[in-house]
């Protein structure tokens, strides 16, 4: 058996990587936040995971349906390089929506292939697989790692000494294979781990690093899966830990699994080389616990607290009674918090939505405060790209460059809840604090029109992603006022989404086409509502005035002082000369 097992304490020293110094020279990166809750931690006994795809402007934010398929004996499954930009894939192998168009260009050429299975399952696909017909779901976060390599056939981005890549598997491909071939979270972990070991794993590389973390879930359990390339560039090192049923955990661009041991087969899995590599590098000795994060992570990227403060905030929101420190020395070496926490009260999918919309409001790091928030308290901090001024802004969970957020709400099927509606991926097409979450049940067997249109270099009035981005840009004009309208619209639409799912479960008679039409119509309604919302925002606060209630809104005293308003031009001089005050004049 190629798998070992692990748990989550810490130990063992690790040598620093020179790569970390190089990464610090860059200003921004794709950087995602993920959450997970076991079924004993949720209000309805569901498993919930979530993911924010915090990419760059050229990312592919489309959500596309990949239909189930039967395959001939001895067929092969092509593997493609995943650059994580638009388009992520073009070809005939994943259904009609991925076929070549003028916008996407020609079909991709494979970098290799593996044996195909007789039947593959249908699933909703984004940059990573989202949810399949058996309610297996994944959420992703890129991590730094001490080893990295390049993809098969590539000659750039390779580790020292390598001229051409050998690894076939990216996290994108592994998640899609899990969607295609597995019915449970454990099966998905085992499949991804074995394929990465056999065919080699490559990460995004560059600033983001060479590692990845997934939350892998089904209606009964959820696992955290950490992975990186091995030092040969032809295999992988990985570990997976089961989240306790009554706990919540969080990940934010850094490995989180700690101690690895070989006894707890029910709760942990790991690659067969996990000890050997560490021992050969001089990072671990037999008889000692092996701390996966301490050994194989390369620490936080971008700046200190880039990962840790989001994790702290996630735990704080789930369990405010658990008093955790918001500071630390080095997150890689110091185990600052528990790996998971029991929430103060059972959580719901709406709590996950709220967590993804968080920008530290009410804490000392509240991003609506201070000069950086501008005159009207915007929490959004754009990349600085300054050669002369060095520094960093806080990084919150909510982020302006998020392309897609999804919350996968996974319940066990029953006579009152068909499997096709027991798993629902709530899709937020853009930054969570500006986007509505649209319910997308696993039984939907088509792409949703307003979600499959999201080309980064072509605005479309038929795209909900673009409608959300428009609302975000408008909100910068007067965030403190306009965002209240956004929040009201979000809560209203998401309540309607809940009602739609409840009604659909009651009415569902096995007709996936009718279900798909109903969900598509709801998404169209959401698009119209967000287009109307943009108009309402412009009207309600035009020219920094409250048009509805009357009166100019001005600026806050705090911001006026910080901006030096009091040091501006003085009042006009008092006119005490002649004229008007001349000798003999009498003032009336």
ChimeraX attribute file (.defattr): number of C-alpha atoms within 10 A of each C-alpha:
attribute: neighborCount
match mode: 1-to-1
recipient: residues
	/A:1	5
	/A:2	12
	/A:3	19
	/A:4	22
	/A:5	21
	/A:6	27
	/A:7	25
	/A:8	20
	/A:9	17
	/A:10	20
	/A:11	20
	/A:12	17
	/A:13	14
	/A:14	21
	/A:15	13
	/A:16	13
	/A:17	14
	/A:18	10
	/A:19	16
	/A:20	19
	/A:21	11
	/A:22	12
	/A:23	19
	/A:24	14
	/A:25	12
	/A:26	15
	/A:27	17
	/A:28	18
	/A:29	18
	/A:30	18
	/A:31	27
	/A:32	26
	/A:33	28
	/A:34	30
	/A:35	26
	/A:36	31
	/A:37	37
	/A:38	28
	/A:39	26
	/A:40	21
	/A:41	26
	/A:42	22
	/A:43	13
	/A:44	13
	/A:45	21
	/A:46	25
	/A:47	28
	/A:48	34
	/A:49	31
	/A:50	30
	/A:51	27
	/A:52	29
	/A:53	30
	/A:54	24
	/A:55	22
	/A:56	17
	/A:57	15
	/A:58	14
	/A:59	25
	/A:60	24
	/A:61	28
	/A:62	27
	/A:63	25
	/A:64	25
	/A:65	26
	/A:66	26
	/A:67	20
	/A:68	16
	/A:69	15
	/A:70	11
	/A:71	13
	/A:72	10
	/A:73	10
	/A:74	10
	/A:75	13
	/A:76	14
	/A:77	16
	/A:78	14
	/A:79	17
	/A:80	22
	/A:81	23
	/A:82	20
	/A:83	16
	/A:84	18
	/A:85	16
	/A:86	20
	/A:87	22
	/A:88	21
	/A:89	24
	/A:90	20
	/A:91	18
	/A:92	13
	/A:93	14
	/A:94	18
	/A:95	17
	/A:96	15
	/A:97	17
	/A:98	19
	/A:99	16
	/A:100	17
	/A:101	12
	/A:102	6
	/A:103	11
	/A:104	16
	/A:105	12
	/A:106	13
	/A:107	14
	/A:108	15
	/A:109	13
	/A:110	14
	/A:111	16
	/A:112	18
	/A:113	14
	/A:114	13
	/A:115	11
	/A:116	17
	/A:117	17
	/A:118	13
	/A:119	13
	/A:120	19
	/A:121	19
	/A:122	25
	/A:123	29
	/A:124	28
	/A:125	22
	/A:126	21
	/A:127	28
	/A:128	22
	/A:129	28
	/A:130	29
	/A:131	33
	/A:132	33
	/A:133	25
	/A:134	23
	/A:135	33
	/A:136	29
	/A:137	38
	/A:138	34
	/A:139	30
	/A:140	32
	/A:141	26
	/A:142	29
	/A:143	32
	/A:144	30
	/A:145	28
	/A:146	23
	/A:147	25
	/A:148	26
	/A:149	32
	/A:150	29
	/A:151	28
	/A:152	25
	/A:153	16
	/A:154	16
	/A:155	14
	/A:156	13
	/A:157	17
	/A:158	20
	/A:159	18
	/A:160	8
	/A:161	6
	/A:162	15
	/A:163	14
	/A:164	17
	/A:165	21
	/A:166	25
	/A:167	29
	/A:168	29
	/A:169	31
	/A:170	28
	/A:171	27
	/A:172	22
	/A:173	20
	/A:174	22
	/A:175	27
	/A:176	24
	/A:177	20
	/A:178	27
	/A:179	30
	/A:180	25
	/A:181	20
	/A:182	21
	/A:183	18
	/A:184	21
	/A:185	24
	/A:186	23
	/A:187	15
	/A:188	26
	/A:189	27
	/A:190	20
	/A:191	18
	/A:192	25
	/A:193	27
	/A:194	20
	/A:195	18
	/A:196	28
	/A:197	23
	/A:198	15
	/A:199	19
	/A:200	27
	/A:201	34
	/A:202	34
	/A:203	29
	/A:204	25
	/A:205	20
	/A:206	15
	/A:207	21
	/A:208	24
	/A:209	29
	/A:210	26
	/A:211	32
	/A:212	26
	/A:213	30
	/A:214	27
	/A:215	31
	/A:216	29
	/A:217	32
	/A:218	30
	/A:219	24
	/A:220	18
	/A:221	23
	/A:222	28
	/A:223	27
	/A:224	27
	/A:225	27
	/A:226	28
	/A:227	31
	/A:228	33
	/A:229	30
	/A:230	24
	/A:231	16
	/A:232	15
	/A:233	24
	/A:234	23
	/A:235	26
	/A:236	29
	/A:237	26
	/A:238	29
	/A:239	28
	/A:240	30
	/A:241	27
	/A:242	22
	/A:243	24
	/A:244	20
	/A:245	18
	/A:246	17
	/A:247	21
	/A:248	28
	/A:249	25
	/A:250	24
	/A:251	29
	/A:252	27
	/A:253	28
	/A:254	31
	/A:255	32
	/A:256	29
	/A:257	24
	/A:258	24
	/A:259	20
	/A:260	29
	/A:261	20
	/A:262	13
	/A:263	13
	/A:264	14
	/A:265	14
	/A:266	11
	/A:267	16
	/A:268	25
	/A:269	29
	/A:270	28
	/A:271	23
	/A:272	19
	/A:273	18
	/A:274	20
	/A:275	21
	/A:276	13
	/A:277	16
	/A:278	18
	/A:279	14
	/A:280	10
	/A:281	12
	/A:282	12
	/A:283	18
	/A:284	21
	/A:285	14
	/A:286	9
	/A:287	6
	/A:288	12
	/A:289	19
	/A:290	28
	/A:291	28
	/A:292	30
	/A:293	28
	/A:294	26
	/A:295	24
	/A:296	28
	/A:297	30
	/A:298	26
	/A:299	25
	/A:300	25
	/A:301	27
	/A:302	20
	/A:303	18
	/A:304	18
	/A:305	21
	/A:306	21
	/A:307	26
	/A:308	24
	/A:309	22
	/A:310	26
	/A:311	27
	/A:312	20
	/A:313	22
	/A:314	25
	/A:315	26
	/A:316	19
	/A:317	19
	/A:318	25
	/A:319	18
	/A:320	13
	/A:321	11
	/A:322	15
	/A:323	11
	/A:324	15
	/A:325	11
	/A:326	15
	/A:327	13
	/A:328	15
	/A:329	11
	/A:330	14
	/A:331	21
	/A:332	23
	/A:333	19
	/A:334	13
	/A:335	19
	/A:336	17
	/A:337	18
	/A:338	12
	/A:339	20
	/A:340	18
	/A:341	21
	/A:342	20
	/A:343	23
	/A:344	14
	/A:345	11
	/A:346	19
	/A:347	22
	/A:348	19
	/A:349	24
	/A:350	16
	/A:351	15
	/A:352	25
	/A:353	22
	/A:354	14
	/A:355	22
	/A:356	26
	/A:357	19
	/A:358	21
	/A:359	24
	/A:360	22
	/A:361	13
	/A:362	10
	/A:363	9
	/A:364	8
	/A:365	15
	/A:366	17
	/A:367	24
	/A:368	21
	/A:369	19
	/A:370	16
	/A:371	15
	/A:372	14
	/A:373	18
	/A:374	18
	/A:375	24
	/A:376	21
	/A:377	21
	/A:378	21
	/A:379	27
	/A:380	22
	/A:381	17
	/A:382	11
	/A:383	12
	/A:384	13
	/A:385	11
	/A:386	9
	/A:387	6
	/A:388	6
	/A:389	8
	/A:390	9
	/A:391	9
	/A:392	14
	/A:393	14
	/A:394	17
	/A:395	23
	/A:396	26
	/A:397	29
	/A:398	26
	/A:399	27
	/A:400	20
	/A:401	22
	/A:402	26
	/A:403	29
	/A:404	27
	/A:405	30
	/A:406	29
	/A:407	31
	/A:408	32
	/A:409	29
	/A:410	30
	/A:411	23
	/A:412	17
	/A:413	15
	/A:414	9
	/A:415	7
	/A:416	11
	/A:417	17
	/A:418	19
	/A:419	22
	/A:420	23
	/A:421	28
	/A:422	23
	/A:423	32
	/A:424	27
	/A:425	28
	/A:426	23
	/A:427	24
	/A:428	26
	/A:429	31
	/A:430	29
	/A:431	26
	/A:432	28
	/A:433	26
	/A:434	27
	/A:435	27
	/A:436	31
	/A:437	27
	/A:438	25
	/A:439	27
	/A:440	26
	/A:441	28
	/A:442	28
	/A:443	27
	/A:444	27
	/A:445	22
	/A:446	21
	/A:447	24
	/A:448	23
	/A:449	17
	/A:450	25
	/A:451	26
	/A:452	21
	/A:453	23
	/A:454	23
	/A:455	21
	/A:456	20
	/A:457	11
	/A:458	9
	/A:459	13
	/A:460	15
	/A:461	13
	/A:462	17
	/A:463	20
	/A:464	29
	/A:465	28
	/A:466	26
	/A:467	27
	/A:468	26
	/A:469	20
	/A:470	16
	/A:471	23
	/A:472	23
	/A:473	13
	/A:474	17
	/A:475	23
	/A:476	19
	/A:477	20
	/A:478	22
	/A:479	23
	/A:480	16
	/A:481	18
	/A:482	23
	/A:483	20
	/A:484	13
	/A:485	17
	/A:486	23
	/A:487	14
	/A:488	10
	/A:489	19
	/A:490	21
	/A:491	14
	/A:492	12
	/A:493	18
	/A:494	19
	/A:495	13
	/A:496	15
	/A:497	22
	/A:498	13
	/A:499	12
	/A:500	16
	/A:501	20
	/A:502	13
	/A:503	11
	/A:504	19
	/A:505	19
	/A:506	13
	/A:507	12
	/A:508	16
	/A:509	11
	/A:510	12
	/A:511	12
	/A:512	16
	/A:513	13
	/A:514	15
	/A:515	24
	/A:516	20
	/A:517	15
	/A:518	16
	/A:519	22
	/A:520	22
	/A:521	15
	/A:522	19
	/A:523	23
	/A:524	19
	/A:525	14
	/A:526	24
	/A:527	23
	/A:528	15
	/A:529	18
	/A:530	24
	/A:531	18
	/A:532	13
	/A:533	20
	/A:534	21
	/A:535	13
	/A:536	14
	/A:537	21
	/A:538	18
	/A:539	14
	/A:540	18
	/A:541	19
	/A:542	14
	/A:543	13
	/A:544	16
	/A:545	16
	/A:546	15
	/A:547	15
	/A:548	9
	/A:549	8
	/A:550	10
	/A:551	10
	/A:552	13
	/A:553	14
	/A:554	11
	/A:555	11
	/A:556	11
	/A:557	11
	/A:558	12
	/A:559	18
	/A:560	15
	/A:561	11
	/A:562	12
	/A:563	14
	/A:564	9
	/A:565	11
	/A:566	10
	/A:567	9
	/A:568	8
	/A:569	7
	/A:570	7
	/A:571	6
	/A:572	6
	/A:573	6
	/A:574	6
	/A:575	9
	/A:576	9
	/A:577	9
	/A:578	9
	/A:579	9
	/A:580	10
	/A:581	12
	/A:582	11
	/A:583	9
	/A:584	6
	/A:585	10
	/A:586	7
	/A:587	7
	/A:588	3
